[in-house]
Amino acid sequence: MILVTGAGGKTGKAIVKALVARGAPVRAFVRSSAHEAALKALGVRETVRGEMGDPHALSEATRGTQAIYYICPNASPHEVAFARALVDSASRSGVPRLVYHSVLHPQIEAMPHHWNKLRVEEMLFSSPLNVAILQPTAYMQNSLAEWDRMVGSGVYRVPYPIETQLSLVDLDDVAEAAAIVLTQAGYSDASYELVGTPPLSQIEIAETFGRALKKSVRAEAEAVESWDHRARAAGVDDYARATLTKMFRAYARDGLKGNPKVLGWLLERPPTSLADFAVRITAAQA
């Protein structure tokens, strides 16, 4: 049995789907019962409901599992504490393996959620568990927050300069890599950067979607303050907004650049290109 924490989110569901496709039995750890039906439909055998910091729920979730895929809630101020609680529970339950969903370049202190993941990685190295660490870059799927605007107005809006260079990755490729690392021997005691593309400017990203949509799509920069106002109105909490604002400013200064070769080696094929992703999404929306 493989336990996936944070299984109700988009990353968790992708990991579950990839594991089920390989015939692996999956137990999902979720905060809300609202996710259970969708996860059962994906092929999850068992679900456990609870909070990441609850030792009783974690004990129930980790008992009898052979591996854990640990996804922390996005931009959580409790990342290190949650990881410590999970490792303690896994150790008591005799779980031998843990694969951690980290982030590309966790060494960047200017981005608090990256820095917190580095602290978790440090803690895992001294844990009794057999550990592997996956470090994905920004998902191609994140661009779909602008899908309606691209289709309707031909604008791809980002809260940093349009010249900012980011390497992207298809979440489906991340999930496939995670399933490989979780179900096959020989991938432990290592960190893997999961990058699907060379660095791309926001101009290139907009033009790539435009070609798939067969229309002109241009990149447009939005002030961080404007993004923060919209996020506040949408109910995003203060910590998450502050964290993401720092991320946008770090992107503006340095971008987020990676190399696709490690992911290609894991998948034994070239990672999905942004062009192929855009065509796939366009076809799915038709």
Phi and psi in degrees as GROMACS dihedral restraints (atoms count N, CA, C in turn):
[ dihedral_restraints ]
;  ai    aj    ak    al  type     phi  dphi    fc
    3     4     5     6     1  -111.9    20    10
    4     5     6     7     1   126.5    20    10
    6     7     8     9     1   -92.2    20    10
    7     8     9    10     1   130.3    20    10
    9    10    11    12     1  -115.5    20    10
   10    11    12    13     1   116.9    20    10
   12    13    14    15     1   -86.0    20    10
   13    14    15    16     1   160.2    20    10
   15    16    17    18     1    58.9    20    10
   16    17    18    19     1    32.7    20    10
   18    19    20    21     1   -70.6    20    10
   19    20    21    22     1   -16.8    20    10
   21    22    23    24     1   -81.8    20    10
   22    23    24    25     1   -12.7    20    10
   24    25    26    27     1   -83.6    20    10
   25    26    27    28     1   177.4    20    10
   27    28    29    30     1   -65.9    20    10
   28    29    30    31     1   -36.2    20    10
   30    31    32    33     1   -68.4    20    10
   31    32    33    34     1   -46.9    20    10
   33    34    35    36     1   -58.7    20    10
   34    35    36    37     1   -43.7    20    10
   36    37    38    39     1   -64.7    20    10
   37    38    39    40     1   -38.0    20    10
   39    40    41    42     1   -65.0    20    10
   40    41    42    43     1   -40.9    20    10
   42    43    44    45     1   -65.1    20    10
   43    44    45    46     1   -45.2    20    10
   45    46    47    48     1   -57.3    20    10
   46    47    48    49     1   -47.9    20    10
   48    49    50    51     1   -59.1    20    10
   49    50    51    52     1   -43.1    20    10
   51    52    53    54     1   -67.4    20    10
   52    53    54    55     1   -38.7    20    10
   54    55    56    57     1   -67.3    20    10
   55    56    57    58     1   -44.6    20    10
   57    58    59    60     1   -61.8    20    10
   58    59    60    61     1   -37.2    20    10
   60    61    62    63     1   -62.4    20    10
   61    62    63    64     1   -25.7    20    10
   63    64    65    66     1   -92.8    20    10
   64    65    66    67     1     6.0    20    10
   66    67    68    69     1    80.4    20    10
   67    68    69    70     1    14.7    20    10
   69    70    71    72     1   -83.2    20    10
   70    71    72    73     1   136.0    20    10
   72    73    74    75     1   -73.6    20    10
   73    74    75    76     1   132.9    20    10
   75    76    77    78     1  -124.4    20    10
   76    77    78    79     1   135.3    20    10
   78    79    80    81     1  -111.5    20    10
   79    80    81    82     1   130.4    20    10
   81    82    83    84     1  -105.0    20    10
   82    83    84    85     1   132.1    20    10
   84    85    86    87     1  -104.5    20    10
   85    86    87    88     1   119.3    20    10
   87    88    89    90     1  -132.5    20    10
   88    89    90    91     1   157.5    20    10
   90    91    92    93     1   -84.9    20    10
   91    92    93    94     1   -28.6    20    10
   93    94    95    96     1  -130.7    20    10
   94    95    96    97     1   144.7    20    10
   96    97    98    99     1   -67.8    20    10
   97    98    99   100     1   -14.7    20    10
   99   100   101   102     1   -62.2    20    10
  100   101   102   103     1   -23.2    20    10
  102   103   104   105     1   -87.5    20    10
  103   104   105   106     1   -14.1    20    10
  105   106   107   108     1   -64.8    20    10
  106   107   108   109     1   -42.3    20    10
  108   109   110   111     1   -63.7    20    10
  109   110   111   112     1   -43.4    20    10
  111   112   113   114     1   -65.1    20    10
  112   113   114   115     1   -38.4    20    10
  114   115   116   117     1   -70.3    20    10
  115   116   117   118     1   -38.6    20    10
  117   118   119   120     1   -61.3    20    10
  118   119   120   121     1   -38.2    20    10
  120   121   122   123     1   -65.8    20    10
  121   122   123   124     1   -27.3    20    10
  123   124   125   126     1   -78.9    20    10
  124   125   126   127     1   -13.5    20    10
  126   127   128   129     1   112.5    20    10
  127   128   129   130     1     9.5    20    10
  129   130   131   132     1   -62.9    20    10
  130   131   132   133     1   134.5    20    10
  132   133   134   135     1   -82.8    20    10
  133   134   135   136     1   -36.8    20    10
  135   136   137   138     1  -140.8    20    10
  136   137   138   139     1   150.7    20    10
  138   139   140   141     1  -127.5    20    10
  139   140   141   142     1   145.3    20    10
  141   142   143   144     1  -127.0    20    10
  142   143   144   145     1   131.5    20    10
  144   145   146   147     1  -105.5    20    10
  145   146   147   148     1   138.2    20    10
  147   148   149   150     1   167.6    20    10
  148   149   150   151     1   177.5    20    10
  150   151   152   153     1   -94.4    20    10
  151   152   153   154     1   148.7    20    10
  153   154   155   156     1   -61.2    20    10
  154   155   156   157     1   -27.7    20    10
  156   157   158   159     1   -90.8    20    10
  157   158   159   160     1     2.8    20    10
  159   160   161   162     1   -89.9    20    10
  160   161   162   163     1   110.5    20    10
  162   163   164   165     1   -63.7    20    10
  163   164   165   166     1   -31.2    20    10
  165   166   167   168     1   -69.9    20    10
  166   167   168   169     1   -43.5    20    10
  168   169   170   171     1   -65.3    20    10
  169   170   171   172     1   -40.0    20    10
  171   172   173   174     1   -65.7    20    10
  172   173   174   175     1   -37.4    20    10
  174   175   176   177     1   -62.7    20    10
  175   176   177   178     1   -42.8    20    10
  177   178   179   180     1   -64.6    20    10
  178   179   180   181     1   -39.0    20    10
  180   181   182   183     1   -70.8    20    10
  181   182   183   184     1   -39.2    20    10
  183   184   185   186     1   -85.0    20    10
  184   185   186   187     1   -19.9    20    10
  186   187   188   189     1   -60.7    20    10
  187   188   189   190     1   126.8    20    10
  189   190   191   192     1    79.1    20    10
  190   191   192   193     1    12.1    20    10
  192   193   194   195     1   -97.8    20    10
  193   194   195   196     1   152.3    20    10
  195   196   197   198     1   -99.5    20    10
  196   197   198   199     1   -16.6    20    10
  198   199   200   201     1  -160.0    20    10
  199   200   201   202     1   155.8    20    10
  201   202   203   204     1  -128.4    20    10
  202   203   204   205     1   135.7    20    10
  204   205   206   207     1  -107.3    20    10
  205   206   207   208     1   112.7    20    10
  207   208   209   210     1   -97.8    20    10
  208   209   210   211     1   112.9    20    10
  210   211   212   213     1  -113.9    20    10
  211   212   213   214     1   121.5    20    10
  213   214   215   216     1   -86.2    20    10
  214   215   216   217     1   149.2    20    10
  216   217   218   219     1   -52.5    20    10
  217   218   219   220     1   143.3    20    10
  219   220   221   222     1   -62.0    20    10
  220   221   222   223     1   134.3    20    10
  222   223   224   225     1    51.1    20    10
  223   224   225   226     1    45.3    20    10
  225   226   227   228     1   -87.9    20    10
  226   227   228   229     1   135.1    20    10
  228   229   230   231     1   -72.6    20    10
  229   230   231   232     1    -8.5    20    10
  231   232   233   234     1  -106.1    20    10
  232   233   234   235     1    19.4    20    10
  234   235   236   237     1   -53.8    20    10
  235   236   237   238     1   -48.5    20    10
  237   238   239   240     1   -68.4    20    10
  238   239   240   241     1   -43.4    20    10
  240   241   242   243     1   -63.7    20    10
  241   242   243   244     1   -42.2    20    10
  243   244   245   246     1   -62.4    20    10
  244   245   246   247     1   -42.6    20    10
  246   247   248   249     1   -63.8    20    10
  247   248   249   250     1   -41.3    20    10
  249   250   251   252     1   -62.8    20    10
  250   251   252   253     1   -42.8    20    10
  252   253   254   255     1   -64.0    20    10
  253   254   255   256     1   -39.8    20    10
  255   256   257   258     1   -67.3    20    10
  256   257   258   259     1   -43.3    20    10
  258   259   260   261     1   -63.1    20    10
  259   260   261   262     1   -41.4    20    10
  261   262   263   264     1   -60.9    20    10
  262   263   264   265     1   -44.1    20    10
  264   265   266   267     1   -67.1    20    10
  265   266   267   268     1   -43.2    20    10
  267   268   269   270     1   -62.0    20    10
  268   269   270   271     1   -40.7    20    10
  270   271   272   273     1   -64.9    20    10
  271   272   273   274     1   -42.7    20    10
  273   274   275   276     1   -66.6    20    10
  274   275   276   277     1   -32.7    20    10
  276   277   278   279     1   -84.0    20    10
  277   278   279   280     1    -5.7    20    10
  279   280   281   282     1    75.5    20    10
  280   281   282   283     1    25.2    20    10
  282   283   284   285     1   -72.7    20    10
  283   284   285   286     1   126.2    20    10
  285   286   287   288     1   -82.0    20    10
  286   287   288   289     1   -27.7    20    10
  288   289   290   291     1  -130.1    20    10
  289   290   291   292     1   145.1    20    10
  291   292   293   294     1  -140.3    20    10
  292   293   294   295     1   130.9    20    10
  294   295   296   297     1  -111.9    20    10
  295   296   297   298     1   126.0    20    10
  297   298   299   300     1  -103.4    20    10
  298   299   300   301     1   130.0    20    10
  300   301   302   303     1   -86.8    20    10
  301   302   303   304     1    94.6    20    10
  303   304   305   306     1   -96.9    20    10
  304   305   306   307     1  -137.7    20    10
  306   307   308   309     1  -155.3    20    10
  307   308   309   310     1   152.4    20    10
  309   310   311   312     1   -62.4    20    10
  310   311   312   313     1   133.2    20    10
  312   313   314   315     1    55.1    20    10
  313   314   315   316     1    61.5    20    10
  315   316   317   318     1   -68.6    20    10
  316   317   318   319     1    -7.7    20    10
  318   319   320   321     1   -71.8    20    10
  319   320   321   322     1    -6.6    20    10
  321   322   323   324     1   -82.0    20    10
  322   323   324   325     1   102.4    20    10
  324   325   326   327     1   -67.8    20    10
  325   326   327   328     1   -24.6    20    10
  327   328   329   330     1   -66.1    20    10
  328   329   330   331     1   -17.4    20    10
  330   331   332   333     1  -109.6    20    10
  331   332   333   334     1   103.8    20    10
  333   334   335   336     1   -55.9    20    10
  334   335   336   337     1   -38.2    20    10
  336   337   338   339     1   -71.9    20    10
  337   338   339   340     1   -28.5    20    10
  339   340   341   342     1   -68.3    20    10
  340   341   342   343     1   -48.1    20    10
  342   343   344   345     1   -61.0    20    10
  343   344   345   346     1   -39.8    20    10
  345   346   347   348     1   -64.1    20    10
  346   347   348   349     1   -36.4    20    10
  348   349   350   351     1   -67.7    20    10
  349   350   351   352     1   -33.0    20    10
  351   352   353   354     1   -63.7    20    10
  352   353   354   355     1   -38.2    20    10
  354   355   356   357     1   -64.2    20    10
  355   356   357   358     1   -38.0    20    10
  357   358   359   360     1   -66.2    20    10
  358   359   360   361     1   -45.1    20    10
  360   361   362   363     1   -55.4    20    10
  361   362   363   364     1   -44.6    20    10
  363   364   365   366     1   -59.0    20    10
  364   365   366   367     1   -43.3    20    10
  366   367   368   369     1   -65.6    20    10
  367   368   369   370     1   -39.6    20    10
  369   370   371   372     1   -64.0    20    10
  370   371   372   373     1   -33.1    20    10
  372   373   374   375     1   -62.4    20    10
  373   374   375   376     1   -26.5    20    10
  375   376   377   378     1  -101.8    20    10
  376   377   378   379     1     7.9    20    10
  378   379   380   381     1   -83.6    20    10
  379   380   381   382     1   164.2    20    10
  381   382   383   384     1   -79.0    20    10
  382   383   384   385     1    -2.1    20    10
  384   385   386   387     1   -83.0    20    10
  385   386   387   388     1   154.6    20    10
  387   388   389   390     1   -81.2    20    10
  388   389   390   391     1   116.9    20    10
  390   391   392   393     1  -120.5    20    10
  391   392   393   394     1   142.7    20    10
  393   394   395   396     1  -132.6    20    10
  394   395   396   397     1   149.4    20    10
  396   397   398   399     1  -125.8    20    10
  397   398   399   400     1   126.7    20    10
  399   400   401   402     1  -105.8    20    10
  400   401   402   403     1   134.7    20    10
  402   403   404   405     1  -124.9    20    10
  403   404   405   406     1    77.6    20    10
  405   406   407   408     1   -75.4    20    10
  406   407   408   409     1   147.8    20    10
  408   409   410   411     1   -82.8    20    10
  409   410   411   412     1  -171.5    20    10
  411   412   413   414     1   -62.2    20    10
  412   413   414   415     1   138.3    20    10
  414   415   416   417     1   -73.6    20    10
  415   416   417   418     1   143.6    20    10
  417   418   419   420     1   -59.3    20    10
  418   419   420   421     1   -34.3    20    10
  420   421   422   423     1   -60.8    20    10
  421   422   423   424     1   -25.1    20    10
  423   424   425   426     1   -62.4    20    10
  424   425   426   427     1   -29.0    20    10
  426   427   428   429     1   -64.1    20    10
  427   428   429   430     1   -21.1    20    10
  429   430   431   432     1   -72.8    20    10
  430   431   432   433     1    -9.1    20    10
  432   433   434   435     1   -61.1    20    10
  433   434   435   436     1   -23.0    20    10
  435   436   437   438     1  -100.9    20    10
  436   437   438   439     1     9.5    20    10
  438   439   440   441     1   -58.7    20    10
  439   440   441   442     1   -50.8    20    10
  441   442   443   444     1   -61.3    20    10
  442   443   444   445     1   -37.2    20    10
  444   445   446   447     1   -68.8    20    10
  445   446   447   448     1   -39.6    20    10
  447   448   449   450     1   -63.7    20    10
  448   449   450   451     1   -44.1    20    10
  450   451   452   453     1   -68.6    20    10
  451   452   453   454     1   -44.3    20    10
  453   454   455   456     1   -81.9    20    10
  454   455   456   457     1   -41.6    20    10
  456   457   458   459     1  -117.2    20    10
  457   458   459   460     1    -6.7    20    10
  459   460   461   462     1    69.2    20    10
  460   461   462   463     1    30.1    20    10
  462   463   464   465     1  -124.6    20    10
  463   464   465   466     1   133.4    20    10
  465   466   467   468     1  -113.1    20    10
  466   467   468   469     1   108.1    20    10
  468   469   470   471     1  -102.1    20    10
  469   470   471   472     1   134.1    20    10
  471   472   473   474     1  -137.1    20    10
  472   473   474   475     1   149.1    20    10
  474   475   476   477     1   -90.1    20    10
  475   476   477   478     1    44.3    20    10
  477   478   479   480     1  -160.8    20    10
  478   479   480   481     1   170.2    20    10
  480   481   482   483     1   -59.7    20    10
  481   482   483   484     1   146.1    20    10
  483   484   485   486     1   -70.1    20    10
  484   485   486   487     1   -14.1    20    10
  486   487   488   489     1   -81.3    20    10
  487   488   489   490     1    -9.0    20    10
  489   490   491   492     1   -57.4    20    10
  490   491   492   493     1   131.7    20    10
  492   493   494   495     1  -102.0    20    10
  493   494   495   496     1   124.9    20    10
  495   496   497   498     1  -128.2    20    10
  496   497   498   499     1   139.3    20    10
  498   499   500   501     1   -89.7    20    10
  499   500   501   502     1   137.0    20    10
  501   502   503   504     1  -117.3    20    10
  502   503   504   505     1   167.0    20    10
  504   505   506   507     1  -147.7    20    10
  505   506   507   508     1   143.2    20    10
  507   508   509   510     1   -75.0    20    10
  508   509   510   511     1   125.7    20    10
  510   511   512   513     1   -56.2    20    10
  511   512   513   514     1   -33.0    20    10
  513   514   515   516     1   -63.7    20    10
  514   515   516   517     1   -35.3    20    10
  516   517   518   519     1   -67.8    20    10
  517   518   519   520     1   -40.0    20    10
  519   520   521   522     1   -60.1    20    10
  520   521   522   523     1   -45.2    20    10
  522   523   524   525     1   -63.8    20    10
  523   524   525   526     1   -41.0    20    10
  525   526   527   528     1   -63.1    20    10
  526   527   528   529     1   -42.2    20    10
  528   529   530   531     1   -63.6    20    10
  529   530   531   532     1   -41.4    20    10
  531   532   533   534     1   -61.8    20    10
  532   533   534   535     1   -42.5    20    10
  534   535   536   537     1   -63.6    20    10
  535   536   537   538     1   -37.6    20    10
  537   538   539   540     1   -62.9    20    10
  538   539   540   541     1   -49.0    20    10
  540   541   542   543     1   -64.9    20    10
  541   542   543   544     1   -34.6    20    10
  543   544   545   546     1   -76.8    20    10
  544   545   546   547     1   -31.2    20    10
  546   547   548   549     1  -107.6    20    10
  547   548   549   550     1    -9.9    20    10
  549   550   551   552     1  -117.7    20    10
  550   551   552   553     1   150.1    20    10
  552   553   554   555     1   -79.3    20    10
  553   554   555   556     1   156.6    20    10
  555   556   557   558     1    97.9    20    10
  556   557   558   559     1     6.6    20    10
  558   559   560   561     1  -112.5    20    10
  559   560   561   562     1     7.5    20    10
  561   562   563   564     1   -82.8    20    10
  562   563   564   565     1   170.3    20    10
  564   565   566   567     1    59.3    20    10
  565   566   567   568     1    41.4    20    10
  567   568   569   570     1  -154.0    20    10
  568   569   570   571     1   158.0    20    10
  570   571   572   573     1  -114.6    20    10
  571   572   573   574     1   137.2    20    10
  573   574   575   576     1  -123.4    20    10
  574   575   576   577     1   119.5    20    10
  576   577   578   579     1   -79.1    20    10
  577   578   579   580     1   122.0    20    10
  579   580   581   582     1  -106.1    20    10
  580   581   582   583     1    98.6    20    10
  582   583   584   585     1  -128.5    20    10
  583   584   585   586     1   132.7    20    10
  585   586   587   588     1  -101.5    20    10
  586   587   588   589     1   -23.6    20    10
  588   589   590   591     1  -134.1    20    10
  589   590   591   592     1   156.5    20    10
  591   592   593   594     1   -65.5    20    10
  592   593   594   595     1   169.6    20    10
  594   595   596   597     1   -58.9    20    10
  595   596   597   598     1   131.8    20    10
  597   598   599   600     1  -123.5    20    10
  598   599   600   601     1   136.4    20    10
  600   601   602   603     1   -73.5    20    10
  601   602   603   604     1   162.7    20    10
  603   604   605   606     1   -67.3    20    10
  604   605   606   607     1   -25.8    20    10
  606   607   608   609     1   -64.0    20    10
  607   608   609   610     1   -46.0    20    10
  609   610   611   612     1   -64.8    20    10
  610   611   612   613     1   -38.9    20    10
  612   613   614   615     1   -63.1    20    10
  613   614   615   616     1   -46.3    20    10
  615   616   617   618     1   -61.2    20    10
  616   617   618   619     1   -43.8    20    10
  618   619   620   621     1   -66.0    20    10
  619   620   621   622     1   -34.1    20    10
  621   622   623   624     1   -65.0    20    10
  622   623   624   625     1   -43.9    20    10
  624   625   626   627     1   -65.6    20    10
  625   626   627   628     1   -36.7    20    10
  627   628   629   630     1   -60.6    20    10
  628   629   630   631     1   -41.9    20    10
  630   631   632   633     1   -63.5    20    10
  631   632   633   634     1   -39.7    20    10
  633   634   635   636     1   -67.1    20    10
  634   635   636   637     1   -36.8    20    10
  636   637   638   639     1   -83.1    20    10
  637   638   639   640     1    -9.8    20    10
  639   640   641   642     1    58.3    20    10
  640   641   642   643     1    44.8    20    10
  642   643   644   645     1  -154.5    20    10
  643   644   645   646     1   165.6    20    10
  645   646   647   648     1   -77.1    20    10
  646   647   648   649     1   126.3    20    10
  648   649   650   651     1  -127.0    20    10
  649   650   651   652     1   126.2    20    10
  651   652   653   654     1  -116.0    20    10
  652   653   654   655     1   147.2    20    10
  654   655   656   657     1   -80.5    20    10
  655   656   657   658     1   142.8    20    10
  657   658   659   660     1  -139.4    20    10
  658   659   660   661     1   129.6    20    10
  660   661   662   663     1   -84.4    20    10
  661   662   663   664     1   137.2    20    10
  663   664   665   666     1  -111.7    20    10
  664   665   666   667     1   138.9    20    10
  666   667   668   669     1   -61.6    20    10
  667   668   669   670     1   140.6    20    10
  669   670   671   672     1   -57.1    20    10
  670   671   672   673     1   -37.6    20    10
  672   673   674   675     1   -62.7    20    10
  673   674   675   676     1   -35.6    20    10
  675   676   677   678     1   -68.3    20    10
  676   677   678   679     1   -42.7    20    10
  678   679   680   681     1   -59.9    20    10
  679   680   681   682     1   -44.2    20    10
  681   682   683   684     1   -62.0    20    10
  682   683   684   685     1   -39.3    20    10
  684   685   686   687     1   -63.0    20    10
  685   686   687   688     1   -44.3    20    10
  687   688   689   690     1   -65.5    20    10
  688   689   690   691     1   -40.9    20    10
  690   691   692   693     1   -65.7    20    10
  691   692   693   694     1   -39.5    20    10
  693   694   695   696     1   -61.7    20    10
  694   695   696   697     1   -44.8    20    10
  696   697   698   699     1   -63.0    20    10
  697   698   699   700     1   -29.4    20    10
  699   700   701   702     1   -83.1    20    10
  700   701   702   703     1    -2.2    20    10
  702   703   704   705     1    92.9    20    10
  703   704   705   706     1    11.3    20    10
  705   706   707   708     1   -69.0    20    10
  706   707   708   709     1   132.2    20    10
  708   709   710   711     1   -71.9    20    10
  709   710   711   712     1   165.2    20    10
  711   712   713   714     1   -60.6    20    10
  712   713   714   715     1   -43.1    20    10
  714   715   716   717     1   -64.2    20    10
  715   716   717   718     1   -46.0    20    10
  717   718   719   720     1   -63.1    20    10
  718   719   720   721     1   -41.9    20    10
  720   721   722   723     1   -64.4    20    10
  721   722   723   724     1   -43.1    20    10
  723   724   725   726     1   -64.6    20    10
  724   725   726   727     1   -40.2    20    10
  726   727   728   729     1   -64.5    20    10
  727   728   729   730     1   -46.9    20    10
  729   730   731   732     1   -69.5    20    10
  730   731   732   733     1   -34.0    20    10
  732   733   734   735     1   -61.5    20    10
  733   734   735   736     1   -42.6    20    10
  735   736   737   738     1   -64.2    20    10
  736   737   738   739     1   -36.2    20    10
  738   739   740   741     1   -63.6    20    10
  739   740   741   742     1   -45.8    20    10
  741   742   743   744     1   -60.8    20    10
  742   743   744   745     1   -39.1    20    10
  744   745   746   747     1   -70.3    20    10
  745   746   747   748     1   -34.5    20    10
  747   748   749   750     1   -68.0    20    10
  748   749   750   751     1   -40.5    20    10
  750   751   752   753     1   -58.1    20    10
  751   752   753   754     1   -44.9    20    10
  753   754   755   756     1   -61.0    20    10
  754   755   756   757     1   -35.2    20    10
  756   757   758   759     1   -79.3    20    10
  757   758   759   760     1   -46.1    20    10
  759   760   761   762     1  -124.6    20    10
  760   761   762   763     1   -11.1    20    10
  762   763   764   765     1    69.5    20    10
  763   764   765   766     1  -165.8    20    10
  765   766   767   768     1  -146.0    20    10
  766   767   768   769     1    99.2    20    10
  768   769   770   771     1  -114.4    20    10
  769   770   771   772     1   135.7    20    10
  771   772   773   774     1  -145.3    20    10
  772   773   774   775     1  -177.8    20    10
  774   775   776   777     1  -124.5    20    10
  775   776   777   778     1   131.8    20    10
  777   778   779   780     1   -77.0    20    10
  778   779   780   781     1    -4.0    20    10
  780   781   782   783     1   -65.9    20    10
  781   782   783   784     1   -36.8    20    10
  783   784   785   786     1   -63.8    20    10
  784   785   786   787     1   -45.5    20    10
  786   787   788   789     1   -64.0    20    10
  787   788   789   790     1   -40.3    20    10
  789   790   791   792     1   -60.0    20    10
  790   791   792   793     1   -38.8    20    10
  792   793   794   795     1   -64.9    20    10
  793   794   795   796     1   -43.3    20    10
  795   796   797   798     1   -64.0    20    10
  796   797   798   799     1   -43.3    20    10
  798   799   800   801     1   -81.7    20    10
  799   800   801   802     1   -16.7    20    10
  801   802   803   804     1    58.5    20    10
  802   803   804   805     1    36.4    20    10
  804   805   806   807     1  -165.0    20    10
  805   806   807   808     1   163.1    20    10
  807   808   809   810     1   -64.8    20    10
  808   809   810   811     1   139.6    20    10
  810   811   812   813     1   -61.8    20    10
  811   812   813   814     1   157.7    20    10
  813   814   815   816     1   -61.4    20    10
  814   815   816   817     1   129.6    20    10
  816   817   818   819     1   -80.3    20    10
  817   818   819   820     1   159.2    20    10
  819   820   821   822     1   -63.5    20    10
  820   821   822   823     1   -36.2    20    10
  822   823   824   825     1   -60.9    20    10
  823   824   825   826     1   -45.3    20    10
  825   826   827   828     1   -66.1    20    10
  826   827   828   829     1   -39.2    20    10
  828   829   830   831     1   -61.7    20    10
  829   830   831   832     1   -46.3    20    10
  831   832   833   834     1   -61.5    20    10
  832   833   834   835     1   -40.6    20    10
  834   835   836   837     1   -64.6    20    10
  835   836   837   838     1   -43.3    20    10
  837   838   839   840     1   -61.0    20    10
  838   839   840   841     1   -45.5    20    10
  840   841   842   843     1   -67.4    20    10
  841   842   843   844     1   -40.4    20    10
  843   844   845   846     1   -61.9    20    10
  844   845   846   847     1   -42.9    20    10
  846   847   848   849     1   -64.4    20    10
  847   848   849   850     1   -39.3    20    10
  849   850   851   852     1   -68.0    20    10
  850   851   852   853     1   -28.3    20    10
  852   853   854   855     1   -87.6    20    10
  853   854   855   856     1   -10.7    20    10
